[in-house]
Amino acid sequence: MTKKELRKSYLSHRREMPQMELDALTERLMGNLWENVSFEGIKCVHLFLPIAHHNEVDMYLLVDALRLRFPEIKLVVPKSEFQTNEMVTCLLERETELEVSQWGIPEPKNPVVVDNHEIDLVFTPLLAFDEQGYRVGYGKGFYDRFFAKCRQDVKKIGVSLHGPIPKISDVNEFDARLDGCVTPDEFYEFD
């Protein structure tokens, strides 16, 4: 299937998902994440904050758990620049005030910008992914451009409510591969 077909199908399915099902899948996914993702040696974690109307995984659960278990890890989130389809990396502290953008994205109100080269691990949103580690997002290429500005050794972990499809048919040279993907039932690693 093409990215466009996958995007339409998976976004529609996720938007129709009952809250109870989303909560149950998110809880299992978080358990699986803690079993399979090592935070040893990690100093800075980039993660996304959920777009509520897209029924994204509640990453605030991960924020709270990381602050409790690894208070020394710096947490950062993206702020989207839709004029350029690029993201700015911003510090997320307990006192960071958030506002929801016109696209429904929770973002820092008064962003403190952090250099992308500080990031060790990125939890990446997606709608679908394939067995080769390629992902389908919302179609603007924000994360592919972002990854091109990170260190080469940054670890990219997808966060998905579903397992992989065999192959995305229209992957191109600008598409960044994930290193792994966590789902409610499994953790997938890609070479």
C-alpha positions in Angstrom: 0.0 0.0 0.0 1.1 3.6 -0.6 1.6 6.1 2.2 -1.5 8.0 1.2 -3.7 4.9 1.3 -2.2 3.8 4.7 -2.5 7.3 6.1 -6.2 7.5 5.2 -7.0 4.0 6.5 -5.0 4.1 9.8 -6.0 7.7 10.7 -9.7 6.8 10.1 -9.4 3.7 12.3 -7.6 5.5 15.1 -10.1 8.4 15.1 -13.0 5.9 15.5 -11.3 3.9 18.3 -13.2 4.1 21.6 -11.4 5.8 24.4 -11.4 2.6 26.5 -9.7 0.6 23.8 -7.1 3.4 23.2 -6.4 3.5 27.0 -6.0 -0.3 27.2 -3.6 -0.3 24.1 -1.6 2.6 25.5 -1.2 0.9 28.9 0.1 -2.3 27.2 2.4 -0.3 25.0 3.9 1.6 27.9 4.5 -1.7 29.7 6.2 -3.1 26.6 8.3 0.1 26.2 9.7 -0.2 29.7 10.6 -3.9 29.1 12.4 -3.3 25.9 13.9 0.3 25.8 17.0 0.9 27.7 17.6 4.4 29.1 21.2 3.5 30.2 23.6 6.3 29.0 20.7 8.4 27.7 20.9 12.1 28.7 18.3 13.7 26.4 15.0 12.2 25.2 12.8 13.8 22.5 9.2 12.8 22.6 5.9 14.0 21.1 2.9 15.2 23.1 -0.4 13.7 21.9 -2.8 15.3 19.4 -6.1 14.5 21.2 -8.3 14.6 18.1 -6.0 12.0 16.4 -6.2 9.6 19.4 -2.5 9.5 19.7 -0.7 7.5 22.4 -0.7 9.4 25.7 2.9 10.2 26.0 2.3 12.2 29.2 2.5 8.8 30.9 6.0 8.4 29.6 6.9 12.0 30.7 5.7 11.3 34.2 7.5 8.0 34.4 10.8 9.3 33.1 10.7 12.2 35.6 10.1 9.7 38.4 12.6 7.0 37.3 15.3 9.1 35.6 15.0 12.7 36.8 18.5 13.4 35.4 17.3 12.9 31.8 16.5 16.1 29.9 13.1 15.9 28.1 12.5 17.8 24.9 9.5 18.2 22.6 9.0 19.5 19.1 7.4 22.8 18.1 6.2 22.7 14.6 6.9 25.5 12.1 4.3 24.9 9.4 5.7 27.6 7.1 8.8 25.5 6.6 7.5 22.0 7.7 10.4 21.8 10.2 10.5 21.3 13.9 12.3 23.2 16.6 13.4 21.2 19.7 12.2 22.7 23.0 12.9 21.9 26.6 10.1 20.3 28.5 10.4 21.0 32.3 7.8 20.6 35.0 7.1 24.3 34.9 6.9 24.6 31.1 3.6 26.1 30.1 1.9 24.4 27.2 -0.6 25.7 24.7 -2.4 23.8 22.0 -1.5 25.0 18.5 -4.2 25.6 15.8 -3.3 22.1 14.5 -4.1 20.5 18.0 -0.5 20.0 18.9 0.5 20.7 22.6 3.6 22.9 22.4 5.7 25.0 24.8 4.2 28.5 25.1 7.6 30.2 25.7 10.0 27.7 24.1 13.5 27.2 25.3 15.3 25.9 22.2 17.7 22.9 22.6 20.3 21.9 20.0 19.2 18.7 18.1 22.7 17.3 18.6 22.0 16.9 22.4 19.3 14.3 21.6 20.1 10.6 22.3 16.7 9.0 21.8 13.6 10.1 19.9 10.1 8.6 20.4 8.5 9.1 17.1 4.8 9.3 16.3 3.4 7.4 13.3 0.2 6.0 11.8 1.7 2.8 10.3 5.1 1.2 9.8 6.5 -1.6 7.8 8.8 -4.6 8.5 11.8 -2.6 7.1 11.4 0.1 9.7 9.9 2.8 7.5 7.0 4.8 8.9 3.9 6.7 7.7 3.2 9.9 9.5 0.8 12.7 8.6 2.5 13.5 5.3 4.4 16.7 5.8 7.9 15.2 6.3 8.5 16.9 9.6 10.3 14.0 11.2 12.4 13.1 8.1 13.7 16.6 8.0 14.2 16.6 11.8 16.2 13.3 11.7 18.5 14.8 9.0 19.5 17.5 11.6 20.2 15.1 14.5 23.4 13.1 15.2 23.8 10.0 13.0 23.7 7.8 16.1 20.4 9.2 17.5 18.1 6.2 18.4 14.7 6.5 16.6 11.9 4.5 18.3 8.5 4.5 16.7 5.3 4.4 18.9 2.5 2.5 17.3 -0.9 1.1 18.3 -0.6 -1.6 15.6 2.0 -4.1 14.3 3.8 -3.6 11.0 2.6 -4.1 7.5 4.9 -6.0 5.1 6.0 -3.1 3.0 5.2 0.6 2.3 5.2 0.7 -1.5 6.4 4.3 -2.1 9.3 4.7 0.3 11.9 7.2 -1.1 15.5 8.3 -0.3 14.3 11.1 2.1 12.4 8.6 4.3 14.3 8.0 7.6 14.3 4.4 9.0 13.4 3.7 12.6 15.8 1.7 14.8 12.9 0.1 16.5 9.1 0.4 17.1 7.2 -0.3 20.3 3.6 -1.6 20.0 1.1 -2.9 22.7 2.2 -6.5 21.9 5.8 -6.4 20.6 9.0 -4.5 20.2 10.4 -4.5 16.7 14.1 -3.9 16.0 15.4 -2.9 12.5 19.0 -3.4 11.3 
